[in-house]
Amino acid sequence: MSDSSEPPSGGVPLSISPGERTVLDLLRGATSRLNEEEVVEKLGLPADHVRGSLQRLRSKGLALLEEEHTTVWRLTPRGSAMLSEGLPERRLFALLRSRSSIGPEALRAEGFSEEEGSAAIGVLRRRALLAPGVPLRLREAPPPPEGPFPEEVALKGISDGASTVEPAAAESLVRRGLVRTESRSRKRWAASEEGRRLVLEPAGVEPIGALTGGLLATGVWKERPFRPYDVRAPPPFLTGARENPYLAWLEEFEEILVGLGFSEAEGPLLETEFWNNDVLFMPQDHPARSIHDALTVEGVVGRPPSAELLARVAAVHEGRALPGEPEPIGPGWGAGYDPEVARRPVLRSQTTAVSARFLAARPKAPFRMYSIDRNLRREEVDSRHHVEFRQSEGIVGEDGMTVRHLVGLFRELAEAIGIRELKIRPSYFPFTEPSIEGYVRHPRLGWMEVFPGGLFRPEVLRPLRVEVPVLAWGIGITRLAMVALGYNDIRELFADDLAVLAGESR
């Protein structure tokens, strides 16, 4: 809640327009603050006229505005459907309790879409309810918990209009498109001290703002008051060009990474499925593929990697031993690998593709690499999501690296940009194990995931002939900029309104 007790800028004018006078008269006679709807109802004037008069009175320091912001959770149509059908993780949990195991590829036959299967597997893995590997099966000990999952409690509570829900569970539902947030603002107005002291001209008398020849000839100027000239008002202050605040902040973040010993790498925005997904051990036909809803490109033929690298990646996907090695790294994904899918062109959905290309060049350990670049996904645009966004990719390759080093890096980066509230939780990604997620608090939008990362799996590193542990992350730098710069909507970062870019209208 904010209270503007001082005029934004300049001196206070001593006269006002008839419309502003009518509104100010009402505010001066009120015993408490009035909201805009009350002012409209009492005066019987159009809402736009009242709103304009209130804003002009505020700019002149004659009216005070008190704003109260609240965030309300609402179910999306998909969320309403899940309320009756059950969340995917609940349905998968019940299915695994009735069966000993099930292969990921069989989920479609059980009524799971790719997105639902991916979400269900991810949630159950994060809650340590699934045993490692495939086929999918529940852990034997400790016994699975009874009762609803936190997301189920939050979904039901939001549907019933509960005043409070568990924030982390609600945020998880927002990321999955089952819940949306609505920001509400309640404005209350009152006359300022200057507005109450101001001596108003009698009603119906319009002060003269400029002396003209006609007024001199008719002598009307003798019968009407003049609009006073406020000698306290400063002249307009004009500034020159300034940097885009978002891009300037990205440069500052780059300087932090360079100061920590990282060197920059780049990669193409037009990628192939191989570099965008396959080399990162993202299965070609599996619900996990929907984690990155990439935009495909027609009329372009992708360039395949070297035959040797393609064969090594195909081997880990199919659960075969790498060429020249006696044993496979793991069971793979239980399906054949299609080289034609690997050549399919897509718009890069994650800067982890840059890390893959960097590692494929076989850098000499120890190494530290970063990349801050654009990505595109098929997203529903809202205050937190955009079709285009930037990620800050980073990898550290060195003997002895553990997830504790990654947590330390996340905390150091957050503190370097002035963020003190940071939560770290375990997570699941197909190409890292163990995996974590870091959340920072936005003052209006709540906790947001911005620090996902982990240690690259052997299925990623060994085909690329990397012999040291590699920490990896793909920081949501666009969301992080929202918190650091005080933006409440991701779309503001891409605005072309100069007032928004200058921070004058937020």
Secondary structure, 3 states (H helix, E strand, C coil): CEECCCCCCCCCCCCCCHHHHHHHHHHHHCCCCEEHHHHHHHHCCCHHHHHHHHHHHHHCCCEEEEEEEEEEEEECHHHHHHHHHCCHHHHHHHHHHHCCCECHHHCHHHCCCHHHHHHHHHHHHHCCCECCCCCECECCCCCCCCCCCHHHHHHHHHHCCCCCCCHHHHHHHHHCCCEEEEEEEEEEEEECHHHHHCCCCCCCCCCECCCCHHHHHHCHHHCCCECCCCCCCCCCCCCCCCCCHHHHHHHHHHHHHHHCCCEECCCCCEEEHHHHCHHHCCCCCCHHHHHCCCEECCCCCCCCCCHHHHHHHHHHHHCCCCCCCCCCCCCCCCCCCCHHHHHCEEECCCCHHHHHHHHHCCCCCCEEEEEEEEEECCCCCCCCCCCEEEEEEEEEECCCCCHHHHHHHHHHHHHHCCCCCEEEEEEEECCEEEEEEEEEEECCCEEEEEEEEEEECHHHHHHHCCCCCEEEEEECHHHHHHHHHCCCCHHHHHCCCHHHHCCCCC
